């Protein structure tokens, strides 16, 4: 899997806040059945912050769903006007859904499986050590600030959850 690289000239760019709010609103429909991973897990592991593009990736929403809830999540997404999109990665454990809202595309990458998770800021998110292990396999942006800082915090025995270090530029 190819690793994304950040362009330092673009540091300081913000995600569209309405788009972030729309994605959170959409996730509320399936919140009880999912574990957030990737950039959205880091979002809720971090204290409130500005949505800088290089802090963590919000280009898609990575979720894990227990096998017994997989069909329920699919039906809920379909009922809320999400559409299944075929990818070259589709298999029994991965599918993608997309939706256009307010003229912007939202993408959910849905993985079937149970993974270590915790509750952080009201959301089920991938347990940080396990989340870090997914980079270069499931997730691509292994050089974003929050991933780099989290590795340093763990190495130094410091807590990750709500650490101000995760949002420092």
GIKATA-V918774 format. One line per field, one symbol per residue. phi: phi as a letter, one per 30 degrees, with the letter a starting at -180 (. if undefined). psi: psi as a letter, one per 40 degrees, with the letter a starting at -180 (. if undefined). burial: b if it has 16 or more other ideal C-beta (glycine too) atoms within 10 Angstrom, else e. A space follows every 10 residues. Layout:
# GIKATA-V918774
phi = ???
psi = ???
burial = ???
This chain:
# GIKATA-V918774
phi = .dddcccedc ejdcdddddd ddddeddedb edcbbdbhed ddeddcdead dddcdadcdb ccbcbeedce dededddddc idbdcdbdce adcbbbbbac bhibdcbccc cdlcbdbbcb hibdbdeedd eddddibccc ddcdeddddd ddddecicdc eiddddbdd
psi = hhhiiihdee hehiihdddd ddddddddde deeihiiadd dddeeiiiii ghdedihedi hhiihideed dddddddddf fihhhhieeh aeehiiiiih hfeihihhhh hhihihiihh feihihhddd ddeehecdid geeidddddd dddddefiid hfhddeei.
burial = eeeeeeeeee eeeebeeebe ebbeebbeeb eebbbbbbbb bbbbbbeeee bbbbbbbbeb bbbbbeeeeb eebbeebeee ebeeeeeeee eeeebbbebe eeeeebebbb bbeebebbeb eebbbbbbee bbebbeebbb bbebbbbebb bebeeeeeeb bebebbbee
